[in-house]
Amino acid sequence: MSKLGNLGARLHRGEIGYDFVKNRKIWYGLSILITITAIVGLAVRGLNMGIEFQGGAVFTTPKNISTSVSQAEEYAETASGHDAIVQKLGDGSLRIQVAGIETDKANQIKDRLSDDLKVDAEQINAELVGPSWGEQIANKAWQGLGIFLILVVIYLAIAFEWRMALAAFIALIHDITITVGIYALVGFEVTPGTVIGLLTILGYSLYDTVVVFDSLKEQTKDLTKQTRWTYSDVANRSINSTLVRSINTTVVALLPVAGLLFIGGGVLGAGMLNDISLSLFVGLAAGAYSSIFIATPLVADLKEREPQMKALKKRVLAKRSQAAAQGETAQAETADESYGDEPEDAAPAAVVGPRNQPASRSRGRGRPSGKRR
Protein backbone atom coordinates (compact mmCIF):
# COMPACT_ATOMS: atom_id res chain seq x y z
CA MET A 1 0.00 0.00 0.00
CA SER A 2 1.28 3.49 -0.83
CA LYS A 3 2.20 5.93 1.91
CA LEU A 4 -0.79 8.14 1.06
CA GLY A 5 -3.13 5.14 1.07
CA ASN A 6 -1.73 3.96 4.40
CA LEU A 7 -2.18 7.47 5.80
CA GLY A 8 -5.78 7.54 4.60
CA ALA A 9 -6.50 4.16 6.19
CA ARG A 10 -5.03 5.26 9.52
CA LEU A 11 -6.99 8.51 9.40
CA HIS A 12 -10.20 6.59 8.64
CA ARG A 13 -9.65 4.19 11.55
CA GLY A 14 -8.94 7.10 13.89
CA GLU A 15 -5.40 5.95 14.70
CA ILE A 16 -4.02 9.39 13.86
CA GLY A 17 -5.61 12.74 13.19
CA TYR A 18 -5.39 16.48 13.46
CA ASP A 19 -7.71 18.39 15.76
CA PHE A 20 -9.42 20.70 13.26
CA VAL A 21 -12.35 21.49 15.55
CA LYS A 22 -10.19 22.45 18.52
CA ASN A 23 -8.31 25.02 16.42
CA ARG A 24 -11.45 26.35 14.75
CA LYS A 25 -10.89 29.91 16.01
CA ILE A 26 -7.70 30.06 13.95
CA TRP A 27 -9.57 29.00 10.81
CA TYR A 28 -12.42 31.42 11.53
CA GLY A 29 -9.97 34.28 11.95
CA LEU A 30 -8.13 33.40 8.74
CA SER A 31 -11.38 33.19 6.79
CA ILE A 32 -12.57 36.53 8.17
CA LEU A 33 -9.27 38.14 7.16
CA ILE A 34 -9.45 36.75 3.60
CA THR A 35 -13.12 37.68 3.27
CA ILE A 36 -12.50 41.26 4.44
CA THR A 37 -9.66 41.56 1.91
CA ALA A 38 -11.97 40.32 -0.85
CA ILE A 39 -14.75 42.73 0.15
CA VAL A 40 -12.32 45.68 0.25
CA GLY A 41 -11.01 44.75 -3.20
CA LEU A 42 -14.56 44.49 -4.49
CA ALA A 43 -15.51 47.87 -3.02
CA VAL A 44 -12.38 49.70 -4.18
CA ARG A 45 -11.77 48.24 -7.62
CA GLY A 46 -15.13 46.78 -8.50
CA LEU A 47 -15.77 44.07 -11.08
CA ASN A 48 -14.66 44.33 -14.68
CA MET A 49 -17.99 43.40 -16.20
CA GLY A 50 -17.88 41.91 -19.69
CA ILE A 51 -19.73 43.17 -22.72
CA GLU A 52 -22.50 40.65 -22.14
CA PHE A 53 -23.46 42.55 -18.98
CA GLN A 54 -22.71 46.13 -20.01
CA GLY A 55 -23.68 46.09 -23.64
CA GLY A 56 -21.43 47.24 -26.48
CA ALA A 57 -19.91 45.92 -29.68
CA VAL A 58 -17.44 43.26 -30.77
CA PHE A 59 -15.49 43.78 -34.00
CA THR A 60 -13.66 40.92 -35.71
CA THR A 61 -11.03 41.79 -38.33
CA PRO A 62 -9.97 39.69 -41.34
CA LYS A 63 -7.43 36.90 -40.97
CA ASN A 64 -3.67 37.43 -40.72
CA ILE A 65 -3.87 41.15 -40.14
CA SER A 66 -0.49 42.82 -39.64
CA THR A 67 -1.57 45.23 -36.89
CA SER A 68 -0.36 44.33 -33.39
CA VAL A 69 -2.68 43.86 -30.43
CA SER A 70 -1.45 46.95 -28.57
CA GLN A 71 -1.77 49.13 -31.65
CA ALA A 72 -5.28 47.85 -32.40
CA GLU A 73 -6.25 48.53 -28.79
CA GLU A 74 -5.05 52.13 -29.15
CA TYR A 75 -7.03 52.55 -32.40
CA ALA A 76 -10.21 51.17 -30.79
CA GLU A 77 -9.98 53.37 -27.68
CA THR A 78 -9.39 56.45 -29.83
CA ALA A 79 -12.32 55.63 -32.10
CA SER A 80 -14.80 54.80 -29.33
CA GLY A 81 -13.65 56.92 -26.39
CA HIS A 82 -13.97 53.83 -24.16
CA ASP A 83 -11.59 51.16 -22.91
CA ALA A 84 -11.15 48.33 -25.40
CA ILE A 85 -10.06 44.70 -25.07
CA VAL A 86 -8.22 43.21 -28.06
CA GLN A 87 -7.42 39.52 -28.44
CA LYS A 88 -5.50 37.81 -31.24
CA LEU A 89 -7.35 34.69 -32.40
CA GLY A 90 -5.81 31.48 -33.70
CA ASP A 91 -6.37 32.32 -37.37
CA GLY A 92 -4.52 35.62 -37.03
CA SER A 93 -7.61 37.84 -36.83
CA LEU A 94 -8.25 40.35 -34.05
CA ARG A 95 -11.26 40.42 -31.75
CA ILE A 96 -11.87 43.99 -30.58
CA GLN A 97 -14.34 44.39 -27.74
CA VAL A 98 -15.69 47.78 -26.72
CA ALA A 99 -18.16 47.87 -23.82
CA GLY A 100 -20.51 50.61 -22.71
CA ILE A 101 -21.22 52.16 -26.12
CA GLU A 102 -24.57 52.72 -27.79
CA THR A 103 -25.46 50.53 -30.72
CA ASP A 104 -26.00 53.45 -33.11
CA LYS A 105 -22.37 54.51 -32.58
CA ALA A 106 -21.04 51.13 -33.65
CA ASN A 107 -21.05 51.97 -37.36
CA GLN A 108 -18.93 55.08 -36.77
CA ILE A 109 -16.39 53.05 -34.78
CA LYS A 110 -16.34 50.38 -37.48
CA ASP A 111 -15.57 52.96 -40.21
CA ARG A 112 -12.85 54.53 -38.10
CA LEU A 113 -11.27 51.13 -37.43
CA SER A 114 -11.30 50.25 -41.13
CA ASP A 115 -9.33 53.42 -41.87
CA ASP A 116 -6.81 52.86 -39.07
CA LEU A 117 -6.35 49.14 -39.78
CA LYS A 118 -6.34 49.73 -43.54
CA VAL A 119 -8.96 47.12 -44.33
CA ASP A 120 -12.32 47.27 -46.03
CA ALA A 121 -15.16 48.13 -43.63
CA GLU A 122 -17.25 45.24 -45.00
CA GLN A 123 -14.50 42.80 -43.97
CA ILE A 124 -14.93 43.79 -40.33
CA ASN A 125 -17.67 41.77 -38.65
CA ALA A 126 -19.60 43.70 -35.97
CA GLU A 127 -21.70 42.07 -33.25
CA LEU A 128 -23.84 44.39 -31.16
CA VAL A 129 -25.06 43.77 -27.61
CA GLY A 130 -27.68 46.15 -26.23
CA PRO A 131 -27.42 47.32 -22.61
CA SER A 132 -30.93 46.07 -21.81
CA TRP A 133 -29.98 42.57 -22.92
CA GLY A 134 -26.85 42.68 -20.78
CA GLU A 135 -28.87 43.81 -17.77
CA GLN A 136 -31.30 40.96 -18.36
CA ILE A 137 -28.43 38.46 -18.45
CA ALA A 138 -27.08 39.85 -15.16
CA ASN A 139 -30.48 39.58 -13.48
CA LYS A 140 -30.91 36.01 -14.70
CA ALA A 141 -27.49 35.12 -13.34
CA TRP A 142 -28.32 36.48 -9.88
CA GLN A 143 -31.69 34.72 -9.93
CA GLY A 144 -30.06 31.44 -10.85
CA LEU A 145 -27.54 31.80 -8.05
CA GLY A 146 -30.26 32.65 -5.52
CA ILE A 147 -32.44 29.70 -6.55
CA PHE A 148 -29.43 27.40 -6.31
CA LEU A 149 -28.64 28.50 -2.75
CA ILE A 150 -32.27 28.18 -1.63
CA LEU A 151 -32.54 24.65 -3.04
CA VAL A 152 -29.27 23.68 -1.36
CA VAL A 153 -30.46 24.87 2.04
CA ILE A 154 -33.81 23.07 1.68
CA TYR A 155 -32.15 19.83 0.60
CA LEU A 156 -29.61 19.81 3.42
CA ALA A 157 -32.25 20.70 6.01
CA ILE A 158 -34.32 17.70 4.89
CA ALA A 159 -31.45 15.25 4.36
CA PHE A 160 -29.53 16.22 7.50
CA GLU A 161 -30.69 19.05 9.78
CA TRP A 162 -30.98 22.82 9.78
CA ARG A 163 -27.65 23.37 11.53
CA MET A 164 -25.81 21.56 8.77
CA ALA A 165 -27.83 23.47 6.17
CA LEU A 166 -26.88 26.77 7.81
CA ALA A 167 -23.19 25.81 8.03
CA ALA A 168 -23.14 24.74 4.37
CA PHE A 169 -24.86 27.97 3.33
CA ILE A 170 -22.26 30.07 5.21
CA ALA A 171 -19.46 28.04 3.59
CA LEU A 172 -20.93 28.64 0.11
CA ILE A 173 -21.25 32.39 0.73
CA HIS A 174 -17.65 32.30 1.96
CA ASP A 175 -16.53 30.67 -1.32
CA ILE A 176 -18.50 33.09 -3.51
CA THR A 177 -17.20 36.16 -1.68
CA ILE A 178 -13.57 35.06 -1.93
CA THR A 179 -13.87 34.15 -5.62
CA VAL A 180 -15.60 37.42 -6.57
CA GLY A 181 -13.09 39.40 -4.50
CA ILE A 182 -10.18 37.74 -6.30
CA TYR A 183 -11.80 38.70 -9.61
CA ALA A 184 -11.96 42.31 -8.47
CA LEU A 185 -8.34 42.33 -7.29
CA VAL A 186 -6.98 40.64 -10.42
CA GLY A 187 -9.16 42.61 -12.81
CA PHE A 188 -10.25 39.68 -14.98
CA GLU A 189 -13.35 40.20 -17.06
CA VAL A 190 -16.63 38.83 -15.74
CA THR A 191 -18.51 36.97 -18.47
CA PRO A 192 -21.27 34.34 -18.58
CA GLY A 193 -18.42 31.83 -18.40
CA THR A 194 -17.56 33.26 -15.00
CA VAL A 195 -21.10 32.61 -13.79
CA ILE A 196 -20.88 29.03 -15.06
CA GLY A 197 -17.59 28.62 -13.21
CA LEU A 198 -19.13 29.94 -9.99
CA LEU A 199 -22.02 27.50 -10.14
CA THR A 200 -19.59 24.68 -10.89
CA ILE A 201 -17.32 25.36 -7.93
CA LEU A 202 -20.33 25.65 -5.62
CA GLY A 203 -21.25 22.15 -6.67
CA TYR A 204 -17.75 20.88 -5.84
CA SER A 205 -17.74 22.66 -2.50
CA LEU A 206 -21.15 21.27 -1.63
CA TYR A 207 -20.03 17.76 -2.57
CA ASP A 208 -17.06 17.83 -0.18
CA THR A 209 -19.26 19.27 2.59
CA VAL A 210 -21.97 16.64 2.14
CA VAL A 211 -19.38 13.83 2.28
CA VAL A 212 -18.20 15.02 5.70
CA PHE A 213 -21.75 15.66 6.90
CA ASP A 214 -22.84 12.16 5.88
CA SER A 215 -19.99 10.63 7.86
CA LEU A 216 -20.83 12.88 10.82
CA LYS A 217 -24.49 11.91 10.70
CA GLU A 218 -23.66 8.20 10.78
CA GLN A 219 -21.19 8.50 13.65
CA THR A 220 -23.43 10.62 15.88
CA LYS A 221 -26.34 8.19 16.03
CA ASP A 222 -27.18 7.51 19.68
CA LEU A 223 -24.26 9.72 20.70
CA THR A 224 -25.87 10.77 23.98
CA LYS A 225 -26.02 7.14 25.17
CA GLN A 226 -22.26 6.96 25.68
CA THR A 227 -19.76 8.98 27.70
CA ARG A 228 -16.57 8.52 25.68
CA TRP A 229 -16.85 11.11 22.92
CA THR A 230 -18.25 14.63 22.63
CA TYR A 231 -19.89 15.93 19.46
CA SER A 232 -16.74 17.88 18.63
CA ASP A 233 -14.66 14.71 18.95
CA VAL A 234 -16.87 12.87 16.48
CA ALA A 235 -16.95 15.86 14.13
CA ASN A 236 -13.17 16.00 14.15
CA ARG A 237 -12.96 12.27 13.47
CA SER A 238 -15.37 12.69 10.53
CA ILE A 239 -13.12 15.33 8.99
CA ASN A 240 -10.02 13.18 9.41
CA SER A 241 -11.69 10.06 8.02
CA THR A 242 -12.60 11.86 4.77
CA LEU A 243 -9.54 14.14 4.62
CA VAL A 244 -7.49 12.18 2.08
CA ARG A 245 -10.54 11.70 -0.12
CA SER A 246 -11.23 15.45 -0.13
CA ILE A 247 -7.59 16.25 -0.92
CA ASN A 248 -7.48 13.74 -3.77
CA THR A 249 -10.72 15.05 -5.27
CA THR A 250 -9.56 18.65 -5.08
CA VAL A 251 -6.09 18.01 -6.49
CA VAL A 252 -7.44 15.97 -9.40
CA ALA A 253 -9.95 18.73 -10.18
CA LEU A 254 -7.38 21.54 -9.83
CA LEU A 255 -4.77 20.06 -12.19
CA PRO A 256 -6.68 20.54 -15.48
CA VAL A 257 -8.02 23.90 -14.31
CA ALA A 258 -4.47 25.02 -13.51
CA GLY A 259 -3.51 23.97 -17.04
CA LEU A 260 -6.25 26.19 -18.46
CA LEU A 261 -5.35 29.14 -16.26
CA PHE A 262 -1.55 29.17 -16.23
CA ILE A 263 -0.66 27.44 -19.49
CA GLY A 264 -3.64 28.23 -21.70
CA GLY A 265 -4.33 31.70 -20.36
CA GLY A 266 -0.84 32.75 -19.30
CA VAL A 267 1.72 31.09 -21.58
CA LEU A 268 -0.34 30.70 -24.73
CA GLY A 269 -2.18 33.97 -24.29
CA ALA A 270 -5.64 32.45 -24.66
CA GLY A 271 -7.37 35.20 -22.74
CA MET A 272 -10.85 33.84 -23.35
CA LEU A 273 -10.02 30.94 -21.02
CA ASN A 274 -9.24 33.20 -18.08
CA ASP A 275 -12.83 34.13 -17.23
CA ILE A 276 -13.88 30.58 -16.43
CA SER A 277 -10.55 29.05 -15.36
CA LEU A 278 -9.85 31.65 -12.64
CA SER A 279 -13.27 31.18 -11.06
CA LEU A 280 -12.81 27.40 -11.11
CA PHE A 281 -9.29 27.49 -9.68
CA VAL A 282 -10.00 29.91 -6.84
CA GLY A 283 -13.42 28.44 -6.13
CA LEU A 284 -12.24 24.82 -5.96
CA ALA A 285 -9.45 25.72 -3.54
CA ALA A 286 -11.78 27.86 -1.39
CA GLY A 287 -14.46 25.16 -1.48
CA ALA A 288 -12.10 22.46 -0.22
CA TYR A 289 -10.88 24.80 2.53
CA SER A 290 -14.38 25.76 3.67
CA SER A 291 -15.59 22.15 3.73
CA ILE A 292 -12.80 21.11 6.10
CA PHE A 293 -12.08 24.21 8.16
CA ILE A 294 -15.39 26.10 8.22
CA ALA A 295 -18.51 24.00 7.65
CA THR A 296 -17.93 21.07 10.02
CA PRO A 297 -16.41 23.08 12.92
CA LEU A 298 -19.33 25.47 12.59
CA VAL A 299 -21.78 22.56 12.86
CA ALA A 300 -19.98 21.41 16.01
CA ASP A 301 -20.29 24.90 17.50
CA LEU A 302 -24.00 25.08 16.76
CA LYS A 303 -24.71 21.53 17.88
CA GLU A 304 -22.94 21.79 21.23
CA ARG A 305 -25.23 24.65 22.20
CA GLU A 306 -28.06 22.14 22.59
CA PRO A 307 -28.82 21.16 26.21
CA GLN A 308 -28.33 17.45 25.46
CA MET A 309 -24.91 18.00 23.91
CA LYS A 310 -23.90 20.35 26.73
CA ALA A 311 -24.79 17.66 29.26
CA LEU A 312 -22.95 15.03 27.23
CA LYS A 313 -19.83 17.18 27.12
CA LYS A 314 -19.92 17.63 30.91
CA ARG A 315 -20.25 13.86 31.44
CA VAL A 316 -17.43 13.09 29.02
CA LEU A 317 -15.09 15.65 30.57
CA ALA A 318 -15.95 14.45 34.08
CA LYS A 319 -15.21 10.85 33.11
CA ARG A 320 -11.91 11.85 31.54
CA SER A 321 -10.92 13.76 34.68
CA GLN A 322 -11.79 10.74 36.78
CA ALA A 323 -9.80 8.45 34.49
CA ALA A 324 -6.83 10.82 34.65
CA ALA A 325 -6.98 10.85 38.45
CA GLN A 326 -7.12 7.05 38.56
CA GLY A 327 -4.19 6.89 36.20
CA GLU A 328 -2.11 9.06 38.53
CA THR A 329 -3.04 6.82 41.47
CA ALA A 330 -2.05 3.70 39.53
CA GLN A 331 1.32 5.24 38.68
CA ALA A 332 1.85 6.12 42.32
CA GLU A 333 1.11 2.54 43.42
CA THR A 334 3.59 1.22 40.87
CA ALA A 335 6.27 3.57 42.21
CA ASP A 336 5.53 2.50 45.80
CA GLU A 337 5.86 -1.19 44.97
CA SER A 338 9.20 -0.64 43.28
CA TYR A 339 10.54 0.81 46.56
CA GLY A 340 10.54 -2.65 48.15
CA ASP A 341 12.94 -4.02 45.52
CA GLU A 342 15.70 -1.56 46.39
CA PRO A 343 18.72 -2.67 48.44
CA GLU A 344 18.37 -2.35 52.21
CA ASP A 345 21.22 0.10 52.48
CA ALA A 346 19.74 2.43 49.88
CA ALA A 347 18.41 5.82 50.88
CA PRO A 348 14.63 5.80 51.32
CA ALA A 349 12.62 7.23 48.43
CA ALA A 350 9.57 9.41 48.78
CA VAL A 351 6.34 7.43 48.60
CA VAL A 352 3.88 8.94 46.16
CA GLY A 353 1.11 6.44 46.70
CA PRO A 354 -1.34 6.10 49.62
CA ARG A 355 0.16 6.48 53.06
CA ASN A 356 -1.54 3.37 54.46
CA GLN A 357 0.11 1.16 51.86
CA PRO A 358 1.38 -1.95 53.76
CA ALA A 359 5.17 -2.08 53.76
CA SER A 360 5.27 -5.90 53.96
CA ARG A 361 3.54 -6.22 50.54
CA SER A 362 6.49 -4.63 48.84
CA ARG A 363 9.33 -5.79 51.09
CA GLY A 364 8.36 -9.42 51.07
CA ARG A 365 8.52 -9.77 47.30
CA GLY A 366 11.50 -11.66 45.88
CA ARG A 367 13.42 -12.29 49.19
CA PRO A 368 12.83 -12.96 52.92
CA SER A 369 11.81 -9.94 54.92
CA GLY A 370 14.04 -10.76 57.91
CA LYS A 371 17.78 -10.21 58.29
CA ARG A 372 20.17 -12.98 57.43
CA ARG A 373 22.20 -14.39 60.22
N, C-alpha and C positions, 0 to 999 in steps of 0.2 A: 504494500500500500504506500502511496506517495506521502510525503510529509504533510502536504496540505490536506489530503484525505484523512490521515491519521489525526491531524489537528481538529478537523471537522467532527470526526467520530468522538473524540474526547470532549469537545465542547457540547455535543449532543447528549452525551451520557452524564454531563455535569461534573466530570473529573477536574476540569479546569474552567476558568471563565474570568471575565473582567466585570467589575461591578459598575455597570452603566447607570443604574438607577441611583446608586449612592452618590455619584458625582453629577447628578442631573443639573445642579445649580450652575456648574461650569458650562454645560452645554446650553442651558437657557441663556446665560450671559453672552456666550459666543454668538448664538443665533440673534439675540437682540442687537448686538453690535453690528453684525452683518446686515440685518434688516434696516437698521437706522441709516447705515451707509447707502444702501440701495434707495431708500426713500429720499435721502438728501440729493443723491444723484438724479433721481427722477424729478425732483422739484426744481433743481438748479438748471439742469441741461434739457430735461424733457425728452420725449421720444421723437425719433426721426421717422415720422410716418411716411409710408410709401405712397406712390401715386394712386394706388387703389383706394386709399382712405381720404386723400386730399383732393383728388381730381387733378387733371392736367393732360399732358400729351406725351406720347412716346414716338420718336422718330427713328426709323431704321434706314441706314444708308446702303448704297450698293456694296457688292462684295469687293474685297481687296482694295479698299480705299487707302490712299497714301497718307492721309492726315493722322497724326498721333492722337492718343486719347486726351492728353492734357490740352492740346491745341483745340480739339473739337469741344472740349468742356468750356474753354474760354469763349469760343464762338457762340455756343448755346447760351451762356450766361449773358453775353453782350446783347444777343438778339432778343432774349426774353425778359431780361431784368430780374430773373430769379436764379436760385442755385440750380445747377444741373448735375446729373449723374450720367457718366458716359462709360460704357462697357464695350470691350472689343470681343466680338463673338468668334466662334470657331472658324467660320468661313471668311473671316477678314472684314466683315461689315461692322459698323458701329451702331450701338443702341443708345440713343440719347434720350434721357428721361428728364422732363421738366414738370415739376409739380406746382400746384397753386395758381395756374393760369386759366383764363377763361377760354372756352372752346372757340369762340369767334376770333381769337388772337392767334390761333394755331397756324392758320394759313400764312400770316405775316412772318411768323418765326420760320416756317418751312421755306419761304422764298428767301429769307435772309441767310438761312443755312446753305441753301443751294448755291448762293453767290459766294459765300465764304469757303465752302468745301469744293467749289468748282465742279459741281455735278448738276445734272438736269433735275429740276424740281419734281418732275413726274417719277423719277427713280427713287425718291425718298418716300418711304411708306410712313404715314402718320396714323396713329391710333389715339383716339380721344377718349378721355374718361371724365365725365361730368362730376362736379362736386357733390351733387345730390346722391348720385350712385355710390360714391365713396363713403358718404355719411351713412347710407343704408347698409353697406357692407360692414362698417364699424359697429353699428347697432346690432346687426345680426350676430357678429362675433361675440359681443358682450352678452347677448341673450343666450347664445349657445353655451358660453362658459357658466353663466348663472344656472341654467337648467342642469348642466352636468354636475355642479356642486350640490344642488338640491337633491338630485337623484342619488348621489353618493351618500349623503347624510341619511336619507330615508332608508337606503339599502343596509347600511351599517347598523343603524338603530334597530332594524328588524332582525338582521342576521346575528348581531352581537348584543350591544346595548348602547344607550345614548351617550355614555361616557366615552366609549370607543369611537362613536360617530363624531363627537365633539373634538376629540384629540386628532382624528384623521382630518377633519375639516381645518383645524388650526395648522396642521402640517402642510396641507395643500396650499393654504393661503401663504404660508411661509415660503413654499417653493415658487409660487407665482410672483411674489414680491421680489424675491432675490433675482429671479430670471429677468423680470421687467427692469429692475434696477441696473443689472449688468448691461442690458440693451441701452439704457440711457447713458451709462458711463462710457461704453465703447463707441456709441454713435451709429451702430448698425441700423439699417433700414428695417422698419416694421412693415411686413407684407402679409397677405393671407397665408403664406407659408409659415410665417412666425406663429400665427394663431394655430395652425395645424400642429406645429412643433410643441406648443404649450399644452394642447389637449393630449398629445402623445405622452409627454413626460408626466402629466398628471396621472395617466393610466399606469405608467411604470411605478410611480411613487405609491399609488394606491395598492398595487399588487404586492410590493414589499411589505407595506403596512398590514395588509390583510393576512399575509403569511404569518407574521409575528402574532397578530391578534388571534388567529385560529389556534396556534400553539398555546397561547395564554388561556384561551377559553377552555381548552381540553385539560390543562394542568390545574385549573382553579376549581374544578368540580368538587364539591364537598370540602372545600378548603377550610371552612370553619370547624370541621369535625376533628381536626388534628392540631397539634401544638408544636410542630417542628419548623414550619415555614410561614413567613408573613407573605402578604400579597406582593410586596416589593421583591422579596426573594424569588418568588415564582416568575414574576415579570422579568427579572434580570436573567433567570435561567432560560426563559423563552427567547430572549434576544440572543443569548449565547448559542442556543441550540440551532438557530437559523442564521447565524452570523455568516458562516462560510458560504451558505447558499446565496444570501443577499449580495455578498462581495462578488461571487462568481457571476451572478446575473448582471450586476452593474458593470463589471469590467468587460464582459462579452458584449454588452450593449454599447459601451463607450468607445470601444476600439474602432468600429466602422464610422461612428459619428466623428471621432477625432480625425479619421482619414478625410472625411468630407470637409471638416473645418480647417485643419492645418495644412493638408496637402492640396486638396481641391480648391479651397478658398484662398489659402495663403501662398503656396508655392506656384500653383498653376494659374492663379489669378481668376478663378471662376467665381466672381463676386455674387452671382445669383444663388450660389449654394450657402452663402453666409447666413441668410435670413432664417433658414430652417435649421442649419447645423449648429449655430450658436445656441439657439433655444433648447435644442435637444441635449447638447453637451452640458450646459449649465444646469438645466432642469433635471437630468438624470443624476448628476452628482448631488444636487441639493435634495432630490427625492430620496436617494439612498441614505443621506445624512439624517434627514428628518424622520425617516422610518425607524432608525436605530436610536437616535439621540433625543428625539423630541416626542414622537407619538406615544411610544410605550411608556417612558417615564412619566409623561403627562397623565396617562391612564392610571398609573400607580398612585400618583398624587391625588387624583379625583376619587379613586376607589377607596383609599385608606382614610377618607373623610367620613365614610359610612360608620355608624355605631358598631356594627358587627365586626368590621375589619379593624376598628380601633381596639375593640376588646380582644380580638385575636392577636393583635400585635403586642398588647400588654401581657397576654398569657405566654406567648412565645418568648418574649424578652425575660419574663420572670423565670421561665423554665431554663433558659440559657444561663441566667445568673446563678440559679441553683446548681446547675451542672458544673459551672465554673468553680463554685465554692466547694463542691464535692471533689472536684479534680484536685484542688489545692490540698484538701484534707488527705486524699489518697497519696499524694506526693509526700506529704509530711510523714505519714505512717511508714512509707517506704524508707525515708531517711532515718527514722527512729529505729527501724529494724536493722539497718545496716550498722548502727552504732555497736550492736552486740558482737559483731564479727571483728572488731578492731582488737589489736593486742592489749593485754591488761595494763602494760606500762604506758600506753598512749594517753595523751592529754584528752580529757573529756570534751566531747563536742556538744554544741547547743542542741537541745531537742526541740524540733519544730512541731512535733505532733502533740496529741493530748497529754496533759500532765499525769493522768492516772494510768498511763500505759504501763503494764506490768514489766518490770525489768527482767524477770526470769524467762519471759517468752523469747527475748532476744539473746540473753546471755547463755541460755541452755542449748542453743542451736549449734551443732557441729562439734562440741567438745564438752566435757564435764564442767559443771559450774563451780565445783570446789577446787581448792588448791592442791597441787600435787605434792606429795610428801617424798 
